[in-house]
Amino acid sequence: MTAPTPVSRALTPIGRMFALGVDVVRLTFRRPFQLSEYIEQTWFVTKVSALPTACSRSLRGTIALLLAELTRQFGAQSQTGAGSVLAIVQQAAPIVTALLISGAGGSAVCADLGARTIREEIAALEVLGISPIQRLVVPRVLAMATTAVVLNGLASVVGVAGGYFFNVIVQGGTPGAYIASFSAVAQVSDIVVSEVKAALFGFTAGIVAAYRGLNPPPGPKGVGDAVNQSVVISFVLVFLINLVVTTLYLELVPPRGS
């Protein structure tokens, strides 16, 4: 029997995470659905992620300031509102939400499942004929996806308010021009793609956290290593998915007025 190559060793976890994602989607529609566990996990992820998401206003303020300075250099100050709001809604809000959920909620999910794994609770469920994926993983992954969608809306509202504050109050812009430029360029699909991104990011972060939690290195130290790995992997995947979705959106959905 030949030893696995470095490429196969690298691709094996990717295939297993993909298989876990397929299992989660499949078992979501199989009864019984763990409703109480889903509600509890949704509340927990929301509780640890909502305040940091709302307080991440500095990033949106930085975007608004940079765009205002850029449009001033090109003599297009009237388009500051459109640029800052679209950048926040399409890019900044879902990414910030995903990173915070991955760091706060994902690490907690990974640590919980990792502790259950090293205590052999997962093996005990399998011996009893209970699917640990259906019982433990599905509610947590769906909770992270749901929370990401909700908090993305919160982040978008806070970001738009922050952009208005920095552009109009701090830099002395015109409120009418700010709102009119946004209304002339934005469309409903911008909000839709933002929410789709948030759902994909939350689902991906949940899958990564669950996979690393179910497959930690041996010992208590292994759980800590699995948590760190899950956060880093989630961050990388979030940016890759964002690149793919943004590219497809810009290619498939024509800009308003074109």
C-alpha positions in Angstrom: 0.0 0.0 0.0 1.5 3.3 -1.1 1.8 6.2 1.3 -0.5 9.2 0.7 1.0 12.0 -1.2 1.1 15.6 0.2 -1.6 16.5 -2.4 -3.9 13.8 -1.2 -3.3 14.6 2.4 -4.3 18.3 1.7 -7.4 17.4 -0.4 -8.8 14.8 2.0 -10.0 17.3 4.7 -11.5 19.4 1.9 -13.5 16.4 0.6 -14.6 15.5 4.1 -15.8 19.0 4.8 -17.7 19.0 1.6 -19.3 15.6 2.5 -20.2 17.0 5.9 -21.9 20.0 4.2 -23.9 17.6 2.0 -24.9 15.6 5.0 -26.1 18.7 6.8 -28.2 19.8 3.9 -29.7 16.3 3.5 -30.4 15.8 7.2 -31.9 19.2 7.6 -35.1 17.9 5.9 -35.1 14.6 7.8 -37.3 14.2 10.9 -36.9 14.7 13.8 -35.6 18.2 13.5 -33.9 19.5 16.7 -35.9 22.7 17.0 -35.1 23.4 20.7 -31.4 22.9 20.0 -31.6 25.2 16.9 -33.3 28.0 18.9 -30.8 27.7 21.7 -27.8 27.8 19.4 -29.2 30.7 17.4 -29.7 32.7 20.6 -26.2 31.8 21.7 -24.5 32.8 18.5 -26.5 36.0 18.3 -25.7 36.9 21.8 -21.9 36.6 21.3 -21.8 38.2 17.9 -24.5 41.0 17.8 -22.6 43.6 19.9 -19.3 43.2 18.1 -21.1 43.5 14.8 -22.8 46.7 15.8 -19.6 48.1 17.2 -17.6 47.4 14.1 -18.7 50.8 12.9 -15.1 52.1 12.5 -14.5 49.9 9.4 -17.6 51.3 7.7 -16.5 54.8 8.7 -13.1 54.2 7.2 -14.6 53.1 4.0 -16.8 56.2 3.9 -13.9 58.5 4.6 -11.7 56.9 1.9 -14.4 57.0 -0.7 -15.2 60.6 0.0 -11.6 61.6 -0.4 -11.3 59.6 -3.6 -14.5 61.1 -5.2 -13.3 64.5 -4.1 -10.0 64.0 -6.0 -12.0 63.0 -9.2 -14.5 65.8 -8.8 -17.4 63.3 -8.2 -18.5 64.2 -4.7 -22.1 63.8 -5.6 -21.5 60.0 -6.0 -20.1 59.5 -2.5 -23.3 58.2 -1.1 -23.7 55.6 -3.9 -20.1 54.3 -3.5 -20.0 54.1 0.2 -23.4 52.5 0.7 -22.9 49.9 -2.1 -19.4 49.1 -0.7 -20.9 48.6 2.8 -24.0 46.6 1.7 -22.3 44.4 -0.9 -18.9 43.9 0.7 -18.2 45.2 4.1 -21.3 44.2 6.0 -21.4 40.5 5.0 -17.7 40.1 5.4 -17.5 41.7 8.8 -20.5 39.7 9.9 -18.9 36.5 8.7 -15.6 37.2 10.4 -17.2 38.0 13.7 -19.5 34.9 13.6 -16.5 32.7 12.6 -14.4 34.1 15.4 -17.0 34.2 18.2 -19.7 31.6 17.3 -17.6 29.3 15.2 -14.9 29.0 17.9 -17.5 28.2 20.5 -19.1 25.5 18.3 -15.8 23.9 17.5 -14.7 23.9 21.2 -18.1 22.4 22.3 -18.0 19.6 19.7 -14.3 19.0 20.3 -14.8 18.6 24.0 -17.6 16.2 23.3 -15.4 14.2 20.9 -12.4 13.8 23.3 -14.9 12.8 26.1 -16.2 10.2 23.6 -19.8 11.5 23.7 -19.9 11.5 19.9 -18.9 7.8 19.9 -21.5 7.1 22.5 -24.2 8.7 20.3 -23.1 6.6 17.4 -23.2 3.4 19.5 -26.8 4.3 20.5 -27.8 4.7 16.9 -28.2 8.5 17.1 -26.6 10.5 14.3 -24.4 13.1 15.9 -24.6 15.2 12.7 -28.4 15.4 12.8 -28.5 15.8 16.6 -25.6 18.3 17.1 -24.2 19.6 13.9 -27.3 20.5 11.9 -28.8 22.8 14.5 -25.5 24.6 15.0 -24.7 25.1 11.3 -28.3 26.4 10.6 -28.1 28.6 13.7 -24.8 30.2 12.4 -26.3 30.7 8.9 -29.5 32.3 10.3 -27.6 34.5 12.6 -25.3 35.7 9.8 -28.4 36.7 7.7 -29.9 38.6 10.6 -26.7 40.3 11.7 -25.9 41.2 8.2 -29.0 43.3 8.1 -28.0 45.0 11.4 -24.5 45.6 10.0 -25.9 47.1 6.8 -28.2 49.5 8.7 -25.4 50.6 11.1 -23.0 50.9 8.2 -25.3 53.1 6.1 -25.9 55.3 9.2 -22.2 55.5 9.8 -21.5 56.4 6.2 -24.1 59.2 6.4 -22.6 60.5 9.6 -19.0 60.6 8.3 -19.9 62.0 4.8 -22.5 64.5 5.9 -21.7 65.5 9.4 -17.9 65.1 9.6 -16.9 66.0 6.0 -19.7 68.5 5.4 -21.4 66.8 2.5 -24.9 67.5 1.3 -27.6 65.1 2.7 -29.7 65.3 -0.5 -26.8 64.4 -2.8 -25.8 61.6 -0.5 -29.3 60.0 -0.6 -30.0 60.8 -4.2 -26.8 59.2 -5.5 -27.6 56.0 -3.6 -31.2 55.9 -4.9 -30.0 56.4 -8.5 -27.5 53.5 -8.4 -28.6 50.9 -5.9 -31.1 48.2 -6.6 -32.9 45.4 -4.7 -30.5 42.8 -6.0 -27.7 44.5 -4.0 -29.4 43.7 -0.8 -30.3 40.2 -2.0 -26.7 39.3 -2.9 -25.6 40.7 0.4 -27.9 38.4 2.3 -27.0 35.4 0.1 -23.3 36.0 0.9 -24.1 36.2 4.6 -26.0 32.9 4.5 -23.2 31.2 2.6 -20.5 32.6 4.9 -22.4 31.5 8.0 -23.1 28.1 6.6 -19.4 27.7 5.6 -18.2 28.8 9.0 -20.5 26.4 10.7 -19.3 23.5 8.5 -15.7 24.2 9.2 -16.2 24.6 12.9 -18.2 21.4 13.1 -15.7 19.4 11.1 -12.7 20.6 13.1 -14.7 20.0 16.3 -15.5 16.4 15.3 -11.9 15.7 14.2 -9.6 17.4 16.7 -6.0 16.3 17.4 -5.7 14.1 20.5 -5.9 15.6 24.0 -7.3 18.9 25.4 -4.5 20.8 23.6 -5.8 19.4 20.4 -9.2 21.1 20.9 -7.5 24.4 21.2 -5.5 23.8 18.0 -8.8 22.7 16.3 -10.4 26.0 17.3 -7.5 28.0 15.9 -7.6 26.1 12.7 -11.3 26.4 12.2 -11.1 30.2 12.6 -8.2 30.6 10.1 -9.8 28.2 7.6 -13.2 30.0 7.9 -11.5 33.4 7.2 -9.8 32.1 4.1 -13.0 30.4 2.7 -15.0 33.6 3.4 -12.7 35.7 1.2 -12.7 33.0 -1.6 -16.5 32.6 -1.6 -16.8 36.4 -1.6 -14.6 36.7 -4.7 -16.6 34.0 -6.5 -20.0 35.4 -5.6 -19.1 39.0 -6.4 -17.6 38.0 -9.8 -20.7 36.1 -10.7 -23.0 38.9 -9.5 -21.2 41.6 -11.5 -21.3 39.4 -14.6 -24.9 38.2 -14.3 -26.7 41.3 -12.9 -26.4 44.5 -15.0 -25.9 47.7 -13.2 -28.9 50.0 -12.8 -29.4 52.3 -15.8 -27.3 50.2 -18.2 
